[in-house]
Amino acid sequence: MKDETLLITSGRPGPAHFGAVSTPVYRTSTILHETLAALEGASQPFTYGRRATPSTRALEEAIAALEGGARTVLVPSGLAACTLAILSVCGAGQHLLVSDGVYGPTRAFCQTVLKRYGVETTFYDPLIGAGIAGQFRPETAALFIETPSSLTFEMPDVPALVAAARAHGITTLLDNTWATPLLFKPLAAGVDLAILAATKYIAGHSDVNIGAVTAAPGHEKALVETHGRLGLTVSGDDAFLALRGLRTLALRLARQGETGLALACWLETRPEVARVLHPALPGDPGHAVWRRDFSGTAGLFGIALAPVGKPALARFMDGLELFGMGYSWGGFESLIVPANPVRTASTFAADGPLLRISAGLEAPEDLIADLSAGLARLTAEG
Ligand SMILES: *Cc1c(COP(=O)(O)O)cnc(C)c1O
């Protein structure tokens, strides 16, 4: 079955739901059992609300089908998906390799909590490719990849990273929030745990924080056990919203990817813009890797402005009417925020301010008009 069809057919309710086409929201902590044997038996599909309800199970099954995974678990945020995946693959005395282009809060988790529990993290240049093998130590347990890099949009060579890790028995984790499994399938590329901030494109309506981790066969046991021991759970309401979003993911992502690329192409022609960071642009340094590994583009990208003062930048951003200034991305509405990447193992140079743009579902012409007026304010006398 094609992904577009899976998005529609997976995670649908069984006959117990009177023919309802959407799995209802189950709000329950307690599941009652008819008999002592049932209570104590292992055959019940649901035992306790924290562990699963039909609402959360439906979303898990839909994401697992899309990822081609053995098992998906849900967590209360995308960040929790990153931290759970890491906690499930390493312990005290072990070593973790994390991309220097990783989502900032994932970096902070490694540097604080993980360090406190005796796991050492080394950050690697996201463009290191097969050279990653030079960073492996006997105690290296896992390699954390993110593609493209948060804020800077570099494209790591995932097949080269995975091949090196596999050759050394090192578990691979990949934050695939940008592409979603529609544009890139981590497990098919040999990754062991695929991570999604479903808050972004999966839910797609800026109304919920939720995350998912999907395990390749053989990796589900440690994931499910760690998830259960940590007591992580997601409400039926949040699972329902994410599953409703998932039904239209293919349409939204295609349109937002198209709009984002149209904005990127237009921005490339503007003298106020020093560089556009978008792997689907033919001139982008990551373009060849993107073309080889991904089947399409998302609508999130970066721009580096030509050097400009803070007051002018504020005039540009404060006056935008369609681009909201706020964190997160992948929702129906266009967003713009300043981006300040932190790098410790590699460099990312930009002379002017770096901005991140999430293309929404508005008409591209209107978005371009908004940016055009903004760039005129940027260079106008203050
Ligand atoms: C937003 C984001 C997350 C975290 O998702 P939240 O739901 O905000 O916690 C993780 N990884 C990436 C790449 C993200 O962009």
Ligand as a Chemical Component Dictionary entry (heavy atoms), coordinates in Angstrom:
data_LIG
# 
_chem_comp.id                   LIG 
_chem_comp.type                 NON-POLYMER 
_chem_comp.pdbx_formal_charge   0 
_chem_comp.three_letter_code    LIG 
# 
loop_
_chem_comp_atom.comp_id 
_chem_comp_atom.atom_id 
_chem_comp_atom.alt_atom_id 
_chem_comp_atom.type_symbol 
_chem_comp_atom.charge 
_chem_comp_atom.model_Cartn_x 
_chem_comp_atom.model_Cartn_y 
_chem_comp_atom.model_Cartn_z 
_chem_comp_atom.pdbx_ordinal 
LIG C1 C1 C 0 10.419 20.796 17.776 1  
LIG C2 C2 C 0 11.407 19.705 17.681 2  
LIG C3 C3 C 0 11.521 18.773 18.689 3  
LIG C4 C4 C 0 10.752 18.872 19.982 4  
LIG O1 O1 O 0 9.349  18.807 19.850 5  
LIG P1 P1 P 0 8.447  19.393 21.040 6  
LIG O2 O2 O 0 7.110  18.823 20.875 7  
LIG O3 O3 O 0 8.502  20.887 20.895 8  
LIG O4 O4 O 0 9.099  18.969 22.328 9  
LIG C5 C5 C 0 12.432 17.744 18.520 10 
LIG N1 N1 N 0 13.186 17.654 17.410 11 
LIG C6 C6 C 0 13.094 18.554 16.411 12 
LIG C7 C7 C 0 13.950 18.392 15.199 13 
LIG C8 C8 C 0 12.217 19.613 16.519 14 
LIG O5 O5 O 0 12.144 20.526 15.541 15 
# 
loop_
_chem_comp_bond.comp_id 
_chem_comp_bond.atom_id_1 
_chem_comp_bond.atom_id_2 
_chem_comp_bond.value_order 
_chem_comp_bond.pdbx_ordinal 
LIG C1 C2 SING 1  
LIG C2 C3 SING 2  
LIG C2 C8 DOUB 3  
LIG C3 C4 SING 4  
LIG C3 C5 DOUB 5  
LIG C4 O1 SING 6  
LIG O1 P1 SING 7  
LIG P1 O2 DOUB 8  
LIG P1 O3 SING 9  
LIG P1 O4 SING 10 
LIG C5 N1 SING 11 
LIG N1 C6 DOUB 12 
LIG C6 C7 SING 13 
LIG C6 C8 SING 14 
LIG C8 O5 SING 15 
# 
